[in-house]
């Protein structure tokens, strides 16, 4: 590994060493504040009513899903470039977190959609593209689960798939502009529009983004560590098997 690569790993290890000292308390406190803010502090939305409070989980969950699959895609690029299997562990951790929060995004959207649209599910462009993201990275995880943890060729093939699957992210974001959809137009992260949430709603949403983001990042770090341990255990098992076969 080059000097730059060793420096990057040392910095990553230092950051990971703070996982118990920083991420759990930040996530725990922020989640508690989010719960209080979403249920008590945030005003009741005039048109949608109480079900609108799911918004404070739905949007952060979607961003956490983007974070997870983004980490998976970047780690996959690093794997192909450096041929270091430790990046495969990071990619799988990111993909698993991304799938979990994509599922949460879909679930909260369906719960919101039933009273607002009158149906649990419709083949809306935003919903469909999000479901495709869920299926793509679920397929990635399944492929890696079926292959050995130390199989570098399988890891490289899966990495290419994870990078290609990431193309679905901009499709999800632009779907409400490219097609006529039932999904509401963006009112928070919308550089093209003039709509904005009231200040109290924006504050609760910001807390939600911090809370769910910290939780997602903690899950990635812990899962990457677990995947790394599984890789080393598999490598040691293969080494013992080869020595016994001699």
BAFI-3210 file (N, C-alpha, C; in Angstrom, 3 decimals, decimal comma, padded with zeros to 6 digits):
// residues 246
n [1|2|3|4|5|6|7|8|9|10|11|12|13|14|15|16|17|18|19|20|21|22|23|24|25|26|27|28|29|30|31|32|33|34|35|36|37|38|39|40|41|42|43|44|45|46|47|48|49|50|51|52|53|54|55|56|57|58|59|60|61|62|63|64|65|66|67|68|69|70|71|72|73|74|75|76|77|78|79|80|81|82|83|84|85|86|87|88|89|90|91|92|93|94|95|96|97|98|99|100|101|102|103|104|105|106|107|108|109|110|111|112|113|114|115|116|117|118|119|120|121|122|123|124|125|126|127|128|129|130|131|132|133|134|135|136|137|138|139|140|141|142|143|144|145|146|147|148|149|150|151|152|153|154|155|156|157|158|159|160|161|162|163|164|165|166|167|168|169|170|171|172|173|174|175|176|177|178|179|180|181|182|183|184|185|186|187|188|189|190|191|192|193|194|195|196|197|198|199|200|201|202|203|204|205|206|207|208|209|210|211|212|213|214|215|216|217|218|219|220|221|222|223|224|225|226|227|228|229|230|231|232|233|234|235|236|237|238|239|240|241|242|243|244|245|246]
n.u [000,846|000,500|002,094|000,195|-002,146|-001,736|-001,793|-004,434|-005,797|-004,916|-006,064|-008,737|-008,907|-008,446|-010,708|-012,630|-012,029|-013,314|-015,891|-017,453|-017,283|-018,292|-020,312|-022,539|-023,598|-024,201|-026,050|-028,033|-028,889|-029,688|-031,727|-033,614|-034,217|-035,246|-037,569|-039,088|-039,286|-040,609|-043,055|-044,081|-042,993|-042,991|-045,280|-048,707|-049,473|-051,510|-053,006|-052,337|-052,352|-051,756|-050,291|-048,326|-046,120|-044,475|-042,740|-040,429|-038,949|-038,954|-037,589|-034,895|-034,284|-034,201|-031,981|-030,035|-030,049|-028,995|-026,470|-025,482|-025,438|-023,850|-021,396|-020,940|-020,586|-018,324|-016,415|-016,314|-015,161|-012,647|-011,837|-011,567|-009,544|-007,395|-007,264|-007,608|-008,935|-010,103|-011,629|-013,803|-015,183|-016,024|-017,636|-019,706|-020,770|-021,729|-023,627|-025,455|-026,436|-027,522|-029,572|-031,206|-032,113|-033,264|-035,410|-036,765|-037,408|-039,183|-041,190|-042,151|-043,020|-045,124|-046,890|-047,531|-048,686|-051,089|-053,307|-053,191|-053,046|-054,780|-054,050|-051,784|-049,605|-048,323|-047,372|-045,573|-043,102|-041,023|-041,353|-041,063|-038,444|-037,045|-037,674|-036,372|-033,725|-033,547|-033,849|-031,639|-029,338|-029,911|-029,631|-026,901|-025,880|-026,802|-025,364|-022,744|-022,996|-023,360|-020,920|-017,514|-016,003|-013,374|-013,035|-011,651|-012,167|-014,977|-015,629|-014,682|-016,318|-018,790|-018,309|-018,213|-020,887|-022,107|-021,221|-022,389|-025,075|-025,389|-026,032|-028,728|-029,377|-029,245|-031,359|-033,547|-033,604|-034,204|-036,556|-039,079|-039,074|-038,581|-040,717|-044,316|-045,542|-047,030|-045,740|-044,802|-043,396|-039,942|-039,268|-037,347|-034,495|-034,079|-032,791|-033,930|-036,388|-038,748|-040,062|-040,369|-039,918|-041,579|-039,772|-039,698|-040,347|-038,221|-036,133|-036,671|-036,486|-033,773|-032,578|-033,456|-032,067|-029,427|-029,620|-030,501|-028,554|-026,184|-026,749|-026,845|-024,204|-022,798|-023,732|-022,613|-019,866|-019,628|-020,602|-018,762|-016,503|-017,261|-017,532|-014,899|-013,634|-014,836|-013,731|-011,001|-011,183|-012,115|-009,960|-007,959|-009,069|-008,985|-006,221|-005,485|-006,821|-005,444|-002,907|-003,480|-004,177|-001,836]
n.v [-001,194|002,265|005,282|007,278|005,754|004,278|006,381|007,235|004,971|004,985|007,350|006,673|004,558|005,931|007,538|005,517|004,551|006,277|005,507|004,441|006,459|008,790|008,524|006,832|008,350|010,807|010,000|008,859|011,006|012,862|011,407|011,245|013,968|014,427|012,823|014,145|016,649|016,063|015,028|016,800|019,505|020,354|021,992|021,101|019,971|021,684|020,693|017,919|016,865|014,868|012,752|013,839|014,122|011,962|012,757|013,750|011,554|010,189|011,729|012,071|009,302|008,638|010,173|008,954|006,461|007,157|007,892|005,412|003,763|005,377|005,241|002,529|002,526|004,219|002,825|000,560|001,540|002,157|-000,431|-001,646|-000,057|-000,153|-002,833|-003,997|-005,961|-005,049|-002,882|-004,076|-005,037|-002,617|-001,706|-003,623|-003,155|-000,527|-000,967|-002,680|-001,021|000,973|-000,458|-001,105|001,453|002,371|000,631|001,527|004,087|003,519|002,217|004,185|006,030|004,609|004,328|006,998|007,480|006,033|007,354|009,804|009,472|007,394|004,800|002,113|001,685|002,851|002,829|005,013|007,266|008,145|006,405|003,915|004,006|004,195|001,749|000,116|000,780|-000,364|-003,098|-003,491|-003,141|-005,036|-007,298|-007,086|-007,529|-010,144|-011,510|-011,173|-012,524|-015,150|-015,764|-016,496|-014,805|-014,079|-014,160|-012,639|-012,143|-012,392|-010,288|-008,095|-008,210|-007,762|-005,219|-003,667|-003,906|-002,582|000,019|000,672|000,421|002,622|004,677|004,931|006,730|009,594|009,383|008,848|011,272|013,151|012,273|013,370|015,596|014,844|013,185|013,012|012,846|011,462|011,930|014,426|017,589|018,560|020,397|021,100|020,471|021,972|023,431|024,697|025,713|027,779|027,184|026,675|025,244|026,062|027,663|026,214|023,601|023,090|023,092|020,830|018,902|019,174|018,259|015,632|014,742|014,836|012,989|010,505|010,275|010,043|007,633|005,903|006,126|005,067|002,455|001,643|001,746|-000,175|-002,459|-002,709|-003,336|-005,817|-007,270|-007,166|-008,690|-011,145|-011,648|-011,967|-014,181|-016,115|-016,189|-017,177|-019,680|-020,870|-021,001|-022,786|-025,066|-025,547|-026,202|-028,499|-030,159|-030,810]
n.w [000,000|-000,746|000,570|000,833|000,868|003,234|005,058|004,758|005,714|008,362|009,307|008,976|010,789|013,173|013,244|013,389|015,894|017,565|017,593|019,681|021,510|020,404|018,278|019,319|021,664|020,375|018,399|020,073|021,775|019,836|018,547|020,608|020,948|018,424|018,499|020,484|019,262|016,820|017,670|019,570|019,478|016,759|014,576|013,839|010,638|008,351|006,134|005,730|008,273|011,239|010,177|008,695|010,280|009,944|008,040|009,235|009,779|007,393|005,362|006,525|006,638|003,924|003,125|004,702|003,498|000,994|001,902|002,803|000,423|-001,089|000,289|-000,164|-002,959|-003,268|-001,762|-003,315|-005,645|-004,576|-003,940|-006,471|-007,453|-005,563|-004,961|-002,470|-000,060|002,233|001,626|000,481|002,675|003,788|001,703|001,692|004,213|003,900|001,868|003,150|005,190|003,567|002,259|004,438|005,316|002,987|002,830|005,133|004,292|002,171|003,653|005,496|003,629|002,427|004,606|004,985|002,491|002,373|003,871|002,516|-000,314|-000,607|-001,161|-000,456|-002,098|-005,188|-008,622|-008,904|-010,235|-008,483|-006,284|-007,539|-008,613|-006,239|-005,065|-006,919|-006,317|-003,762|-004,451|-006,136|-004,493|-002,601|-004,171|-004,664|-002,046|-001,677|-003,656|-002,708|-000,322|-001,110|-002,198|-001,215|001,580|001,110|-001,593|-004,155|-006,858|-007,052|-005,351|-006,834|-009,134|-007,897|-006,933|-009,273|-010,018|-007,838|-008,229|-010,702|-009,970|-008,366|-010,039|-010,018|-008,031|-008,831|-010,633|-008,963|-007,540|-009,546|-010,576|-009,964|-011,481|-014,085|-014,762|-014,571|-011,417|-008,407|-006,081|-003,732|-004,730|-004,255|-001,305|000,417|-000,123|-002,636|-005,217|-007,366|-006,805|-004,929|-002,676|000,833|004,077|007,183|009,889|012,365|011,578|009,847|011,677|013,290|011,308|010,633|012,992|012,836|010,565|011,473|013,602|012,438|010,492|012,036|013,317|011,101|010,153|012,319|012,235|009,796|010,394|012,487|011,200|009,117|010,579|011,609|009,226|008,357|010,356|009,786|007,284|007,946|009,620|007,807|006,045|007,752|008,297|005,746|005,427|007,458|006,505|004,140|005,136|006,581|004,522|003,339]
ca.u [000,000|001,282|002,106|-001,096|-003,131|-001,534|-002,262|-005,902|-006,271|-004,671|-007,094|-010,003|-008,861|-008,623|-012,123|-013,388|-011,786|-014,234|-017,263|-018,180|-017,220|-018,970|-021,528|-023,718|-024,274|-024,771|-027,255|-029,047|-029,440|-030,382|-032,967|-034,563|-034,654|-036,096|-038,873|-039,805|-039,579|-041,592|-044,365|-044,565|-042,585|-043,367|-046,720|-049,528|-049,639|-052,915|-053,661|-052,107|-052,636|-050,715|-049,458|-047,189|-044,966|-043,578|-041,773|-039,180|-038,211|-038,888|-036,510|-033,592|-034,035|-033,788|-030,609|-029,180|-029,932|-028,024|-025,155|-025,039|-025,085|-022,711|-020,199|-020,733|-020,048|-016,959|-015,556|-016,153|-014,139|-011,363|-011,493|-011,076|-008,314|-006,313|-007,291|-007,491|-010,215|-010,716|-012,648|-014,990|-015,922|-016,668|-018,704|-020,834|-021,386|-022,500|-024,787|-026,435|-027,060|-028,341|-030,776|-032,053|-032,764|-034,150|-036,631|-037,470|-037,955|-040,365|-042,235|-042,758|-043,749|-046,378|-047,778|-048,025|-049,468|-052,427|-054,351|-053,106|-053,355|-055,831|-053,482|-050,481|-048,529|-048,632|-046,141|-045,075|-041,697|-040,134|-041,465|-040,530|-036,983|-036,524|-037,780|-035,296|-032,496|-033,620|-033,637|-030,278|-028,342|-030,216|-028,982|-025,462|-025,609|-027,022|-024,227|-021,567|-023,248|-023,203|-019,497|-016,645|-015,568|-012,030|-013,021|-011,369|-012,838|-016,386|-015,693|-014,516|-017,543|-019,829|-017,972|-018,676|-022,349|-022,472|-020,964|-023,432|-026,361|-025,442|-026,617|-030,143|-029,562|-029,722|-032,677|-034,516|-033,695|-034,775|-037,769|-040,246|-038,965|-038,602|-042,006|-045,451|-045,600|-047,848|-044,857|-044,683|-042,181|-039,028|-039,428|-036,238|-033,257|-034,581|-032,116|-034,663|-037,693|-038,804|-040,812|-039,554|-040,662|-041,472|-038,536|-039,788|-040,282|-036,855|-035,278|-036,905|-035,930|-032,311|-032,249|-033,671|-030,974|-028,252|-029,858|-030,508|-027,242|-025,226|-027,084|-026,432|-022,741|-022,383|-024,018|-021,614|-018,576|-019,687|-020,756|-017,494|-015,603|-017,703|-017,179|-013,450|-013,324|-015,248|-012,723|-009,777|-011,485|-012,172|-008,592|-007,268|-009,631|-008,442|-004,815|-005,442|-007,256|-004,349|-001,822|-003,932|-004,253|-000,486]
ca.v [000,000|003,481|006,105|007,948|004,766|003,990|007,542|007,207|003,930|005,409|008,331|005,942|003,806|006,882|007,900|004,358|004,392|007,150|005,094|004,268|007,689|009,917|008,230|006,415|009,433|011,786|009,407|008,686|012,303|013,455|010,680|011,664|015,327|014,290|012,302|015,233|017,697|015,631|014,747|017,897|020,859|020,698|022,269|020,185|020,437|022,021|019,879|016,485|016,451|014,249|011,818|014,577|014,010|010,944|013,481|013,965|010,295|009,780|012,426|011,625|007,912|008,654|010,673|007,902|005,441|007,682|007,806|004,018|003,273|006,181|004,612|001,267|002,814|004,742|001,727|-000,337|002,170|001,955|-001,851|-001,889|000,698|-000,582|-004,292|-004,267|-006,544|-004,331|-002,006|-004,898|-005,037|-001,305|-001,647|-004,434|-002,455|000,581|-001,484|-003,199|000,144|001,608|-001,265|-000,956|002,758|002,448|-000,039|002,417|005,157|002,990|001,910|005,431|006,606|003,871|004,686|008,344|007,470|005,445|008,368|010,961|009,037|006,387|003,487|001,858|001,687|003,152|002,754|006,359|007,245|008,244|005,171|002,793|004,116|003,875|000,290|-000,459|000,919|-001,391|-004,407|-003,563|-003,368|-006,339|-008,275|-006,989|-008,223|-011,574|-012,028|-011,253|-013,541|-016,472|-015,974|-016,507|-013,462|-013,804|-014,326|-011,320|-011,985|-012,116|-008,947|-007,113|-008,217|-007,109|-003,795|-003,050|-003,847|-001,548|001,328|000,891|000,589|003,967|005,576|005,094|007,839|010,804|009,123|009,052|012,691|013,931|011,634|014,240|016,634|014,240|012,548|013,449|011,924|011,811|012,316|015,887|018,225|018,859|021,712|021,323|020,548|022,288|024,629|025,285|026,183|028,847|026,740|026,430|024,869|026,988|027,510|025,151|022,326|022,925|022,767|019,424|018,101|019,202|017,335|014,285|014,394|014,551|011,778|009,314|010,199|009,491|006,224|005,184|006,076|004,117|001,114|001,329|001,483|-001,445|-003,554|-002,867|-004,051|-007,211|-007,884|-007,345|-009,849|-012,343|-011,872|-012,506|-015,536|-016,989|-016,351|-018,084|-021,020|-021,410|-021,297|-024,036|-026,160|-025,867|-026,859|-029,851|-030,946|-031,182]
ca.w [000,000|-000,838|001,773|000,907|001,287|004,662|005,812|004,728|006,621|009,745|009,652|009,106|012,038|014,268|013,269|013,868|017,323|018,282|017,337|020,936|022,298|019,754|017,519|020,113|022,391|019,442|017,813|021,111|022,189|018,695|018,316|021,643|020,599|017,244|018,933|021,160|018,295|015,823|018,285|020,418|019,101|015,387|014,462|013,045|009,261|008,183|005,117|005,897|009,636|012,067|009,425|008,132|011,176|009,390|007,210|009,973|009,684|005,982|004,645|007,020|006,248|002,519|003,070|005,259|002,450|000,039|002,542|002,809|-000,914|-001,531|000,871|-000,884|-004,284|-003,145|-001,319|-004,467|-006,495|-003,902|-004,064|-007,830|-007,660|-004,676|-004,827|-001,040|000,317|003,346|001,058|000,247|003,941|003,904|000,698|002,152|005,344|003,361|001,134|004,109|005,805|002,548|002,050|005,621|005,350|001,828|003,263|006,054|003,461|001,487|004,636|005,980|002,507|002,259|005,713|004,672|001,262|002,539|004,127|001,617|-001,680|-000,565|-001,475|000,154|-003,099|-006,579|-009,404|-009,119|-010,665|-007,322|-005,518|-008,311|-008,678|-004,904|-004,934|-007,730|-005,529|-002,718|-005,060|-006,684|-003,445|-002,010|-005,055|-004,380|-000,786|-001,886|-004,424|-001,840|000,696|-001,718|-002,467|-000,046|001,985|000,612|-003,050|-004,712|-008,144|-006,769|-004,773|-007,908|-009,934|-007,101|-006,859|-010,524|-009,921|-006,868|-008,849|-011,714|-009,279|-007,781|-011,037|-009,701|-007,090|-009,521|-011,230|-007,888|-007,214|-010,643|-011,089|-009,825|-012,506|-015,417|-015,016|-013,764|-010,289|-007,252|-004,985|-003,616|-005,209|-003,141|-000,686|001,351|-000,877|-003,964|-005,708|-008,480|-006,358|-003,943|-001,515|002,017|005,271|008,315|010,646|013,377|010,869|009,358|012,823|013,640|010,227|010,755|014,085|012,311|009,655|012,312|014,384|011,588|009,851|013,004|013,499|009,901|010,115|013,353|011,716|008,762|011,049|013,210|010,241|008,413|011,485|011,648|007,940|008,351|011,195|009,050|006,253|008,552|010,094|006,631|005,548|008,669|008,100|004,501|005,661|008,231|005,633|003,201|005,867|006,915|003,298|002,907]
c.u [000,879|001,224|000,771|-002,191|-003,002|-002,026|-003,787|-006,444|-006,058|-005,721|-008,443|-010,050|-009,029|-010,076|-012,965|-013,207|-012,730|-015,681|-018,073|-018,230|-018,081|-020,320|-022,716|-024,363|-024,893|-026,075|-028,367|-029,702|-030,242|-031,696|-034,027|-035,109|-035,572|-037,496|-039,706|-040,217|-040,670|-042,975|-044,945|-044,266|-043,064|-044,867|-047,428|-049,735|-051,123|-053,625|-053,550|-052,402|-051,451|-049,794|-048,254|-045,953|-044,016|-042,489|-040,418|-038,362|-037,965|-037,716|-035,127|-033,267|-033,581|-032,349|-029,622|-028,997|-028,931|-026,605|-024,621|-024,610|-023,954|-021,400|-019,896|-020,101|-018,602|-015,979|-015,323|-015,130|-012,762|-010,902|-010,922|-009,730|-007,159|-006,202|-007,022|-008,858|-010,850|-011,798|-013,924|-015,845|-016,670|-017,842|-019,928|-021,544|-022,247|-023,751|-025,860|-027,176|-027,978|-029,643|-031,735|-032,816|-033,590|-035,475|-037,444|-038,106|-039,226|-041,511|-042,923|-043,526|-045,088|-047,375|-048,365|-048,987|-050,879|-053,484|-054,344|-053,529|-054,499|-055,352|-052,142|-049,350|-049,089|-047,320|-045,721|-043,575|-040,738|-040,169|-040,816|-039,011|-036,350|-036,595|-036,678|-033,963|-032,434|-033,295|-032,204|-029,263|-028,658|-029,583|-027,471|-025,115|-025,785|-025,851|-022,983|-021,754|-023,021|-021,745|-018,710|-016,186|-014,228|-011,917|-012,863|-012,071|-014,320|-016,556|-015,561|-015,752|-018,672|-019,579|-018,429|-020,191|-022,790|-022,273|-022,040|-024,781|-026,502|-026,032|-028,097|-030,388|-029,983|-031,068|-033,774|-034,716|-034,413|-036,103|-038,985|-040,209|-039,076|-039,965|-043,080|-045,648|-046,583|-047,003|-044,744|-043,363|-041,267|-039,237|-038,297|-034,952|-033,608|-033,917|-032,884|-035,978|-037,586|-039,576|-039,867|-040,460|-040,587|-040,247|-038,577|-039,712|-038,870|-035,915|-035,431|-036,331|-034,407|-031,848|-032,402|-032,553|-029,713|-028,429|-029,764|-029,169|-026,186|-025,482|-026,618|-024,912|-022,205|-022,608|-023,006|-020,291|-018,583|-019,798|-019,465|-016,489|-015,964|-017,344|-015,675|-013,015|-013,706|-014,250|-011,473|-010,002|-011,522|-010,781|-007,798|-007,769|-009,080|-006,969|-004,651|-005,817|-006,144|-003,212|-002,216|-003,965|-002,891|-000,098]
c.v [001,240|004,258|006,818|006,990|004,430|005,142|007,551|006,164|004,317|006,420|007,649|005,157|004,724|007,306|006,751|004,157|005,248|006,675|004,929|005,558|008,804|009,520|007,771|007,548|010,477|011,259|009,294|009,993|012,923|012,737|011,061|013,058|015,294|013,815|013,398|016,305|017,311|015,485|015,976|019,276|021,265|020,958|021,229|020,769|020,570|021,043|018,387|015,993|015,766|013,332|012,517|014,458|012,897|011,557|013,598|012,687|009,934|010,428|012,047|010,178|007,832|009,132|009,654|006,765|005,883|007,593|006,381|003,538|004,108|005,632|003,312|001,508|003,317|003,660|000,731|000,225|001,951|000,504|-002,150|-001,203|000,126|-002,096|-004,720|-004,731|-005,873|-003,379|-002,785|-004,954|-003,723|-001,205|-002,442|-003,777|-001,295|000,112|-001,988|-002,051|000,852|000,858|-001,097|000,362|003,018|001,763|000,828|003,576|004,706|002,759|003,177|006,129|005,927|004,213|006,083|008,314|006,949|006,495|009,529|010,596|008,035|004,990|003,357|002,027|002,078|003,188|004,145|006,310|007,298|006,953|004,008|002,832|003,837|002,377|-000,403|-000,357|-000,147|-002,767|-004,554|-003,875|-004,609|-007,450|-008,267|-007,758|-009,733|-012,202|-012,160|-012,314|-014,941|-016,792|-015,960|-015,086|-013,073|-013,946|-012,961|-011,105|-011,673|-010,712|-007,881|-007,053|-007,480|-005,611|-003,058|-002,892|-002,727|-000,154|001,645|001,165|001,980|004,991|005,825|006,280|009,125|010,609|009,329|010,545|013,496|013,383|012,545|015,379|016,059|013,665|013,178|012,420|012,407|012,331|013,840|016,389|018,537|020,275|022,022|021,523|020,786|023,560|025,338|025,929|027,253|028,426|026,490|026,037|025,983|026,662|026,378|023,774|022,060|022,532|021,311|018,515|018,050|018,265|015,898|013,843|014,051|013,219|010,527|009,163|009,612|008,014|005,397|005,045|005,097|002,692|000,706|000,952|000,119|-002,624|-003,788|-003,620|-005,531|-007,937|-008,117|-008,529|-011,151|-012,669|-012,511|-013,922|-016,519|-017,236|-017,306|-019,510|-021,661|-021,796|-022,596|-025,216|-026,557|-026,594|-028,296|-030,754|-031,427|-032,529]
c.w [000,000|000,470|001,951|001,374|002,758|005,534|005,874|005,685|008,077|010,201|009,848|010,411|013,241|014,389|013,811|015,364|018,162|018,206|018,611|021,732|021,712|019,160|018,372|020,896|021,478|018,856|018,856|021,510|021,053|018,399|019,354|021,330|019,386|017,632|019,587|020,158|017,328|016,414|018,970|019,825|017,714|015,295|013,610|011,655|008,957|007,256|005,433|007,306|010,309|011,267|008,817|009,003|010,752|008,523|007,901|010,102|008,223|005,250|005,193|006,651|004,787|002,385|003,639|004,262|001,400|000,602|002,476|001,436|-001,504|-000,988|000,151|-002,246|-004,204|-002,695|-002,451|-005,443|-005,890|-004,011|-005,443|-008,067|-006,848|-004,571|-003,375|-000,553|001,534|002,846|000,733|001,510|004,133|002,933|001,147|003,337|004,861|002,648|002,092|004,805|004,812|002,307|003,225|005,595|004,091|002,148|004,211|005,298|002,764|002,474|005,132|004,866|002,284|003,363|005,493|003,490|001,432|002,848|003,142|000,200|-001,731|-000,901|-000,761|-000,846|-004,460|-007,337|-009,873|-009,443|-009,481|-006,513|-006,249|-008,372|-007,317|-004,641|-005,732|-006,988|-004,444|-003,291|-005,578|-005,589|-002,618|-002,837|-004,846|-003,109|-000,927|-002,633|-003,552|-000,753|000,149|-002,004|-001,158|000,284|001,392|-000,907|-003,710|-006,047|-007,958|-006,195|-005,849|-008,793|-009,199|-007,000|-008,114|-010,491|-008,982|-007,450|-009,881|-011,044|-008,695|-008,752|-010,756|-008,773|-007,805|-010,210|-010,190|-007,633|-008,295|-011,138|-011,020|-010,836|-013,911|-015,773|-014,140|-012,643|-009,227|-006,099|-004,925|-004,189|-004,027|-002,616|000,288|000,582|-002,345|-004,478|-006,811|-008,038|-005,298|-002,697|-000,350|003,175|006,309|009,164|011,652|012,731|010,360|010,488|013,218|012,564|010,304|011,865|013,611|011,389|010,439|013,033|013,522|010,865|010,771|013,239|012,305|009,831|011,139|012,878|010,656|009,407|011,727|012,245|009,471|009,278|011,545|010,357|007,843|009,198|010,503|007,948|006,837|009,072|008,927|006,076|006,442|008,505|006,831|004,667|006,430|007,367|004,656|003,908|006,230|005,697|002,838|003,517]
res [x|x|x|x|x|x|x|x|x|x|x|x|x|x|x|x|x|x|x|x|x|x|x|x|x|x|x|x|x|x|x|x|x|x|x|x|x|x|x|x|x|x|x|x|x|x|x|x|x|x|x|x|x|x|x|x|x|x|x|x|x|x|x|x|x|x|x|x|x|x|x|x|x|x|x|x|x|x|x|x|x|x|x|x|x|x|x|x|x|x|x|x|x|x|x|x|x|x|x|x|x|x|x|x|x|x|x|x|x|x|x|x|x|x|x|x|x|x|x|x|x|x|x|x|x|x|x|x|x|x|x|x|x|x|x|x|x|x|x|x|x|x|x|x|x|x|x|x|x|x|x|x|x|x|x|x|x|x|x|x|x|x|x|x|x|x|x|x|x|x|x|x|x|x|x|x|x|x|x|x|x|x|x|x|x|x|x|x|x|x|x|x|x|x|x|x|x|x|x|x|x|x|x|x|x|x|x|x|x|x|x|x|x|x|x|x|x|x|x|x|x|x|x|x|x|x|x|x|x|x|x|x|x|x|x|x|x|x|x|x|x|x|x|x|x|x]
***
